[in-house]
């Protein structure tokens, strides 16, 4: 089999209790046939427009020759550096595909000025702007981060006397505003299937075009996916997608709930898959006060050493059947398979999980709220106000004055952890240049140990197109730590009345305002000198 899953102990009992209902209801074959009624009458209209991903392999086959031909043309002209401007599903899948294949692909899914400049300037290893092609990926064409990146690259090329039409490739839905403007500008356009939502688009043009142009053998990826299609389409208790859905959603629906899913890469050859799973599962299930919260973990994370009662551990391994001694991992889920198989099985399983949880896995009702708040802040440009206090060079702002009563950074964090209930979680949201302070991601492990609760880490604004939906629409038991970075570097966005620095600040403030409106406690820490202040955060969290 191209995908293997092994469950034991308590998880096995959950699967055995959940599977028969899914098999009897013909859920797997119903999804394959495009039945929009599987998720109830309220979801039927949305589902009828969002099931094209089940046919992605056959629909995408004709793209392979087009992508390969364009890559050969670009390489022949010395254009060997591929930068992808996209958010959420438009960037996470090609990032995993390229990393697993060992192929360089620069992913720009940030509005941090320093990160945008680094993507434009390039480096000695991958080349500079003169050798660069920009892939602009957006279903609607109105995504502010992607649109801003395109504008910045266009201006940079014009400054060098280079026609952007020679360097920009667009992936978008047919008839979108971007589709029309790109064709008018003379850009090469690949249209994707409009019946596929962004987070289910790994095997469509959104996943294949940037990865293929970077040099990945995308035909092999489609072969891997195709080998799995029959397995996931049958109504049989051995169907790996049914088993996976029963394991993760059955655990979330049982009492007591295990509605947090710890994702551990443990020897798998696939690079970065948990980040893709995170956005697929969180955005698909986190709504109506329920959902599954993926938590990306290291094999030695605090949550693995002492697993909380509401956390289900899933290990991504290279051989789920013979992985070490399986008896060492009771109550865990072990999965293995090719990358193409993983994409197919997880998409099916996530859609099936939506049925188990009683929600529509294809909408994202709370994503737009943060975007609207951002637009309002960019228009009004309000003052963020004075901090509650300053600790060293770290400005501290809080959603509730009581959180800042201690006047110390460790005290604020302790006060925030005190708001955590027995099923709570911590979300760290880092609106900073991750190319400048990648070590900040290490804060997750310290916070998880200090708070004693599952902790997620997301680079902003990237996570807004991923776990951002869960934060507002899922269970109301999260507490939030925003980390912002002051920078002497800023960058104009051509044709816009705001800069990248102003945009990322507005995105952070907009998201915080929506979280507070939903009753979520938020602590915002602004690092005056990010390189130095990271150490202060690490010390406060220990």
C-alpha positions in Angstrom: 0.0 0.0 0.0 1.1 3.6 -0.7 -0.2 4.7 2.7 0.0 2.9 6.0 -1.7 3.6 9.3 -1.4 1.8 12.6 -3.5 2.4 15.7 -3.4 0.5 19.0 -4.7 0.8 22.5 -7.3 3.4 23.2 -7.1 4.8 19.7 -8.0 1.4 18.3 -11.2 1.3 20.3 -12.2 4.8 19.1 -11.6 3.7 15.5 -13.6 0.5 16.0 -16.5 2.5 17.4 -16.5 5.2 14.7 -15.7 3.2 11.5 -18.9 1.2 11.1 -21.1 4.3 10.8 -18.8 5.8 8.1 -18.7 2.6 6.1 -22.4 2.0 6.3 -23.1 5.6 5.2 -21.0 5.1 2.1 -19.0 8.2 3.0 -15.8 7.4 1.1 -17.6 6.5 -2.2 -19.9 9.5 -1.7 -17.0 11.9 -1.5 -15.5 10.3 -4.6 -18.8 10.7 -6.5 -19.0 14.4 -5.4 -22.1 14.0 -3.1 -22.5 17.5 -1.5 -25.2 16.2 1.0 -22.7 14.3 3.2 -22.2 17.2 5.6 -25.9 18.1 6.0 -28.3 20.5 4.3 -26.6 23.7 5.7 -23.3 22.7 4.1 -24.6 21.3 0.8 -24.4 24.5 -1.3 -20.8 25.2 -0.2 -19.8 21.5 -0.6 -21.3 21.4 -4.1 -18.7 24.0 -5.2 -15.7 22.5 -3.3 -15.3 18.9 -4.2 -13.1 19.3 -7.3 -10.0 18.1 -5.4 -11.1 14.4 -5.7 -10.4 14.7 -9.4 -7.2 16.8 -9.0 -4.8 14.1 -10.3 -6.6 13.6 -13.7 -7.3 17.3 -14.1 -3.7 18.2 -13.4 -2.0 15.7 -15.7 -2.1 18.0 -18.7 -0.3 20.7 -16.7 2.9 18.6 -16.4 4.1 19.2 -20.0 3.2 22.9 -19.8 5.1 23.4 -16.6 8.1 21.4 -17.8 8.3 23.3 -21.0 8.1 26.7 -19.2 10.9 25.6 -16.8 13.1 24.6 -19.7 12.5 28.0 -21.3 13.3 29.8 -18.0 16.4 27.8 -17.3 17.6 28.5 -20.9 17.3 32.2 -20.2 19.3 31.8 -16.9 16.2 32.3 -14.7 16.9 29.6 -12.1 15.6 31.1 -8.8 11.9 30.7 -8.1 10.1 32.8 -5.5 6.6 32.0 -4.6 4.3 34.7 -3.3 1.2 33.0 -1.8 -0.6 32.4 1.5 -2.1 29.3 3.2 -2.7 26.5 0.9 -1.2 28.4 -2.0 2.3 28.3 -0.4 2.3 25.5 2.2 1.9 22.6 -0.2 4.6 23.6 -2.7 6.9 24.4 0.2 6.6 20.8 1.4 6.9 19.4 -2.1 10.1 21.3 -2.9 11.7 20.7 0.5 11.0 16.9 0.3 12.5 16.8 -3.2 15.5 18.8 -2.0 14.8 21.6 -4.5 15.3 25.3 -3.6 12.1 27.3 -3.6 11.9 30.7 -1.8 8.5 31.1 -0.2 7.3 34.6 0.6 4.2 34.4 2.8 5.0 37.4 5.0 4.6 41.1 5.0 7.6 41.7 7.3 9.7 44.4 5.4 13.0 42.6 6.0 11.7 39.3 4.7 10.2 40.9 1.6 13.5 42.6 0.9 15.4 39.4 1.4 13.1 37.6 -1.1 13.7 40.4 -3.6 17.5 40.7 -3.2 18.3 37.0 -3.1 21.6 35.6 -2.0 24.8 34.1 -3.3 23.4 30.5 -3.0 20.2 30.8 -5.0 20.8 33.9 -7.1 19.6 37.4 -7.1 16.8 39.4 -8.6 18.3 39.2 -12.1 17.9 35.4 -12.0 14.5 35.4 -10.3 11.0 34.3 -11.5 8.1 35.2 -9.2 5.1 32.9 -9.0 2.1 34.8 -7.8 -0.5 32.4 -6.4 -4.0 33.5 -5.3 -7.4 32.0 -5.9 -9.2 35.3 -5.7 -6.3 37.6 -6.7 -7.2 40.0 -3.9 -5.0 38.5 -1.1 -3.3 41.6 0.3 0.0 39.9 1.1 0.4 38.4 -2.4 -0.7 41.5 -4.2 1.7 43.6 -2.2 4.6 41.2 -2.9 3.8 41.4 -6.7 3.8 45.2 -6.6 7.2 45.2 -4.8 8.8 42.8 -7.3 7.4 44.7 -10.3 9.0 47.9 -9.1 12.3 46.3 -8.3 12.5 44.8 -11.8 11.6 48.1 -13.5 14.3 49.8 -11.5 16.8 47.3 -13.2 15.2 48.0 -16.6 13.6 44.5 -16.7 10.1 43.9 -18.0 8.1 42.2 -15.2 6.2 40.3 -17.9 9.3 38.3 -18.5 9.5 37.2 -14.9 6.0 36.8 -13.4 3.9 33.6 -13.6 0.4 33.7 -12.2 -1.7 30.9 -10.7 -5.3 31.9 -10.1 -8.9 30.9 -10.6 -10.4 31.6 -14.1 -12.2 34.9 -14.2 -10.6 36.3 -11.0 -9.5 39.9 -10.9 -5.9 38.7 -11.0 -6.7 36.5 -14.0 -7.8 39.6 -16.0 -5.1 42.0 -14.9 -2.3 39.4 -15.3 -3.3 38.6 -18.9 -3.6 42.3 -19.7 -0.1 42.8 -18.3 1.2 40.0 -20.5 2.1 37.6 -17.6 2.0 33.8 -18.1 -1.2 32.6 -16.4 -2.1 29.1 -15.2 -5.7 28.7 -14.3 -6.6 26.4 -11.4 -9.8 24.5 -10.9 -12.3 26.9 -9.2 -14.1 24.0 -7.5 -11.1 23.3 -5.2 -10.6 25.3 -2.0 -7.1 26.7 -1.3 -6.3 24.2 1.5 -7.3 21.2 -0.7 -5.2 22.5 -3.6 -1.9 20.6 -3.1 -2.3 18.5 -6.3 -3.7 21.3 -8.5 -1.9 24.1 -10.3 -1.3 25.9 -6.9 0.9 23.1 -5.7 2.4 21.9 -9.0 3.3 25.1 -10.9 5.8 26.6 -8.3 7.2 23.2 -7.4 7.6 22.1 -11.0 9.2 25.4 -12.0 11.6 25.0 -9.1 12.7 21.6 -10.5 10.5 19.0 -8.8 9.4 15.9 -10.7 5.7 16.6 -10.4 4.7 13.7 -12.6 6.1 11.4 -10.0 4.1 13.2 -7.3 0.9 12.7 -9.3 1.8 9.0 -9.8 2.1 8.6 -6.0 -1.3 10.2 -5.5 -2.9 8.2 -8.2 -1.8 4.9 -6.6 -3.8 5.9 -3.5 -7.1 6.9 -5.1 -8.7 3.4 -5.2 -7.8 2.8 -1.5 -9.6 6.0 -0.3 -12.6 5.6 -2.5 -13.9 2.2 -1.2 -16.3 1.8 1.7 -14.2 -0.6 3.6 -12.9 -0.6 7.2 -9.4 -0.9 5.8 -9.7 2.4 3.9 -6.8 4.5 5.4 -8.7 7.8 5.0 -11.6 6.4 7.0 -9.3 5.0 9.7 -7.4 8.3 9.9 -10.6 10.3 10.1 -12.1 8.0 12.8 -8.9 8.2 14.8 -8.5 12.0 14.8 -12.2 13.0 14.8 -13.5 10.2 16.9 -11.0 11.2 19.6 -12.1 14.8 19.4 -15.8 13.8 19.6 -15.5 11.4 22.5 -15.9 12.3 26.2 -13.4 13.3 27.5 -12.3 15.0 24.3 -8.9 14.6 22.7 -9.4 17.5 20.4 -5.7 18.5 20.0 -3.6 16.6 17.5 0.2 16.5 18.2 2.0 16.0 14.9 5.5 14.5 15.3 7.9 13.9 12.4 9.9 10.9 13.5 12.2 9.6 10.8 9.9 10.4 7.8 11.6 11.3 4.6 8.9 14.0 4.0 10.0 17.5 5.1 7.6 20.0 6.7 4.3 18.0 6.3 3.0 18.9 9.7 2.8 22.6 8.7 0.6 21.6 5.7 -1.6 19.3 7.8 -1.9 22.0 10.4 -3.6 24.5 8.0 -5.7 21.8 6.4 -7.2 20.4 9.6 -7.4 23.6 11.7 -9.1 25.7 9.0 -11.4 22.9 7.9 -12.6 21.9 11.4 -12.2 24.9 13.7 -15.7 26.4 13.7 -19.0 26.4 15.6 -17.1 26.1 18.9 -15.5 22.8 17.9 -12.6 21.5 15.9 -9.3 19.7 16.0 -6.2 21.8 16.9 -3.0 20.5 15.3 0.1 21.1 17.4 3.4 20.7 15.5 5.9 19.0 17.9 9.4 17.8 18.1 10.0 14.2 19.1 11.3 15.5 22.5 8.6 18.2 23.1 7.2 18.6 26.6 3.8 17.4 25.3 5.3 14.2 24.1 7.2 13.5 27.3 4.1 14.1 29.4 1.1 13.9 27.1 -1.9 16.0 28.3 -5.2 14.1 28.5 -6.7 16.1 25.7 -3.8 15.6 23.2 -3.7 12.8 20.7 -0.2 12.1 19.3 0.3 11.2 15.6 3.7 10.2 14.4 4.8 10.6 10.8 7.2 7.8 10.2 8.7 5.9 7.2 7.1 2.5 8.0 4.0 2.6 10.2 3.7 -1.2 10.3 7.3 -2.0 11.5 8.2 1.3 13.2 10.6 0.3 16.0 8.5 -1.6 18.5 5.0 -0.4 18.1 4.1 -1.5 21.7 6.2 1.5 22.9 3.6 3.8 21.4 0.2 2.7 22.8 -2.6 5.2 22.2 -0.6 6.9 19.3 -1.4 7.0 15.6 1.4 6.0 13.3 1.2 6.9 9.6 3.6 6.5 6.7 3.5 6.9 2.9 4.7 8.8 -0.1 4.0 12.5 -0.3 1.4 12.2 -3.0 -0.4 9.5 -0.9 -0.2 11.8 2.2 -1.9 14.6 0.3 -4.8 12.4 -0.9 -5.4 10.6 2.4 -5.3 13.7 4.5 -7.7 15.6 2.2 -10.2 12.7 2.3 -9.7 12.2 6.1 -10.2 15.9 6.9 -13.4 16.1 4.9 -14.6 12.9 6.6 -13.6 14.4 10.0 -15.9 17.3 9.3 -18.9 14.9 9.0 -17.9 13.2 12.2 -17.8 16.6 14.0 -21.0 17.8 12.4 -19.4 20.8 10.6 -18.8 22.1 7.1 -15.2 21.3 6.3 -15.1 23.6 3.3 -16.0 27.1 4.6 -13.9 29.5 6.8 -16.5 31.9 8.3 -14.1 33.6 10.7 -11.1 34.2 8.4 -12.6 37.4 6.9 -13.1 39.1 10.3 -9.3 39.7 10.8 -9.0 40.9 7.2 -11.8 43.4 7.8 -10.2 44.6 11.0 -6.9 45.1 9.2 -8.5 47.1 6.4 -10.1 49.3 9.0 -6.9 49.9 10.8 -5.0 50.8 7.6 -7.7 53.3 6.7 -8.0 54.9 10.1 -4.3 54.5 11.2 -5.2 54.7 15.0 -2.4 55.0 17.6 -1.8 51.6 19.2 -1.5 53.4 22.5 1.1 53.4 25.2 2.3 50.0 26.5 1.1 48.8 29.9 4.8 48.8 30.8 8.3 48.3 29.3 10.6 45.5 30.4 14.1 46.2 29.2 13.5 46.8 25.5 10.2 44.8 25.3 7.0 46.8 25.2 4.1 45.0 26.9 0.4 45.5 25.9 -2.5 43.4 27.3 -6.1 42.9 26.5 -7.0 43.1 30.2 -5.1 45.4 32.7 -5.1 42.6 35.3 -2.7 40.7 33.1 -0.1 43.4 33.6 -0.5 43.8 37.3 2.9 42.3 38.1 4.8 44.8 36.0 7.2 42.1 34.9 7.5 40.0 31.8 7.5 36.6 33.6 4.6 37.8 35.7 2.5 38.7 32.6 3.1 35.3 31.2 2.2 33.6 34.5 -1.0 35.7 34.6 -1.8 34.6 31.1 -1.2 30.9 31.9 -3.5 31.3 34.9 -6.3 31.9 32.4 -5.8 28.5 30.9 -8.5 25.9 31.7 -8.0 22.1 31.8 -8.5 22.0 28.0 -6.8 25.3 27.1 -3.9 25.9 24.7 -1.4 28.7 24.1 -0.9 30.2 20.6 2.3 32.1 20.0 1.9 34.5 17.0 5.2 35.9 15.7 4.7 38.9 13.4 8.4 39.2 12.7 11.0 38.6 10.0 11.7 34.9 10.4 14.7 35.0 8.2 16.3 37.4 10.8 15.2 35.6 14.0 14.5 32.0 13.1 15.5 31.1 16.7 12.3 32.6 17.9 10.5 29.4 17.0 12.4 27.7 20.0 10.1 29.7 22.3 7.4 27.2 21.7 9.1 24.5 23.7 9.8 26.8 26.6 6.2 28.1 26.7 4.8 24.5 26.5 6.9 23.5 29.5 6.2 26.7 31.5 2.4 26.7 30.8 2.0 23.0 31.1 -0.4 23.1 28.1 -0.2 22.3 24.3 1.4 25.3 22.6 1.3 26.3 18.9 3.7 28.6 17.1 2.8 30.5 14.0 4.7 33.1 11.9 2.4 36.0 11.2 0.6 36.8 9.0 1.1 33.3 7.5 -0.9 31.6 10.3 -3.9 33.9 9.6 -4.6 31.7 6.6 -4.2 28.5 8.6 -4.9 28.3 12.3 -6.4 31.8 12.4 -9.8 30.3 11.6 -9.6 27.9 14.6 -8.5 30.7 17.0 -11.8 32.5 16.5 -14.2 29.7 15.4 -12.9 26.8 17.5 -13.3 26.1 21.2 -12.9 29.3 23.3 -10.1 28.0 25.4 -7.0 29.6 23.9 -4.7 32.3 25.2 -2.6 34.3 22.8 0.9 35.8 22.8 1.6 38.1 19.9 5.3 39.0 19.2 6.0 42.1 17.1 9.3 43.4 16.0 10.4 47.0 15.5 12.6 47.5 12.5 14.6 50.4 11.1 13.9 48.9 7.6 10.6 49.5 5.8 9.5 49.2 2.3 6.9 51.0 0.2 4.1 49.1 -1.5 3.8 50.7 -4.9 0.3 52.1 -5.6 -0.7 51.7 -1.9 -1.0 54.4 0.8 0.7 52.2 3.3 4.1 50.4 3.7 4.9 46.8 4.5 5.7 47.8 8.0 2.4 49.5 8.5 0.6 46.5 6.9 2.1 43.9 9.2 1.4 46.1 12.3 -2.2 46.5 11.2 -2.6 42.7 10.6 -1.4 42.0 14.1 -3.5 44.7 15.7 -6.5 43.6 13.6 -6.2 40.0 14.6 -5.8 41.0 18.3 -9.0 43.1 18.2 -11.0 40.2 16.8 -9.6 37.8 19.3 -10.5 40.2 22.2 -14.0 40.6 20.7 -14.3 36.8 20.9 -13.3 36.9 24.6 -9.8 35.6 24.1 -7.0 37.0 26.3 -4.1 38.5 24.3 -0.6 39.7 25.4 1.3 41.7 22.8 5.1 41.9 23.1 6.9 44.4 20.8 10.6 43.7 20.5 12.5 47.0 20.0 15.7 45.0 19.2 14.5 41.6 18.0 17.9 40.0 17.9 18.6 40.9 21.5 15.1 40.8 23.0 14.5 37.2 22.0 16.8 36.2 24.9 14.6 38.2 27.3 11.6 36.2 26.1 13.3 32.9 26.5 14.3 33.9 30.1 10.8 35.0 30.9 9.3 31.7 29.7 11.6 29.5 31.7 
